[in-house]
Amino acid sequence: MSVIRSTVTGCGSFLPEKILTNDDLSKMVDTSDEWIVQRTGITQRHIAGEGEMTSDLALAAARRALADAGRDAQDIDTIILATATPDNTFPATAVTVQAGLGIHHGAAFDIHAVCSGFVYALTTADAYIRSGLARRCLVIGAETFSRILDWEDRTTCVLFGDGAGAVVVEASEGVGSNDDRGILTSHLRSDGRHKDKLYVDGGPSSTQTVGHLRMEGREVYKHAVGMITDVIEDAYKATGLTSEDLTWFVPHQANKRIIDASARKLKIAPEKVVTTVQLHGNTSAASIPLALDTAVRDGRIKKNDLLMLEAMGGGFTWGSVLLRW
């Protein structure tokens, strides 16, 4: 019996031109390249220019993903954009992208799950496709986190960067086995008891300001590895697959120490881990699609490869997606 699968048919990404190195940051706050690299693995990050908005980054990544998929914008019926840094409180940044692409049909909306946003958005697209609500989705992760950083707080401002990544996801037929191309299983979680460990201290309803990012770094690290492995083990239980079956592990690019610790706990070989945090920093919802596009462009990720995507973000939110490319 055939089943509907959500298959990735194209990907694209975009990074702002401006690069901020660790040495640049050492002139702004009390830090050093050695301190940042030792604790995070990050050497540089991209920063949006004046007047460059989240929708601009998202639109550029979307156009590249469409080109890679060989699709015209008019082929898309649903746009799902994951972001914690929208252009406006409302409308959704996704509708700005929709208008920029010249699409006047279908639906466009944002998903707000911070660093887990792309995993949440991809899972939502899969649900829409499998239920028949959509045939072709444009799934985007885009952020301008530089706009919500306290540039005097060296514990947070060194971690984040700006960027966008996108994928085109289309309905296809599979036989219902693990050999099918497309999303095989996805698992989402959240626990609002941890809100104060990673949040922005502002908002329309509370302070009527945008606010700045605040984080209890040690607490986030303490919870991250356990939460990440939880949803990955759920994916293995759902499919009968194991870490040995993976071709690539594409985690959220928050911190190299978290990535390495998660891979070790899950017994994923280091050579299977896609790591881009050193060049991009933590780009929140954009980090996984940026890493995907990087690994596709350099020839690592190929058709029919088995990929595990995972992320954890403020809330806490976390999730995994297991898919065959």
Secondary structure, 3 states (H helix, E strand, C coil): CCEEEEEEEEEEEECCCEEEEHHHHHCCCCCCHHHHHHHHCCCEEEECCCCCCHHHHHHHHHHHHHHHHCCCHHHCCEEEEECCCCCCCCCCHHHHHHHHCCCCCCEEEEECCHHHHHHHHHHHHHHHHHHCCCCEEEEEEEEEHHHHCCCCCHHHHCCECEEEEEEEEEEEEECCCCCCCEEEEEEEEECHHHHHHEEECCECCCCCECCCEEECHHHHHHHHHHHHHHHHHHHHHHHCCCHHHCCEEEECCCCHHHHHHHHHHCCCCHHHECCCHHHHCECHHHHHHHHHHHHHHCCCCCCCCEEEEEEEECCCEEEEEEEEC
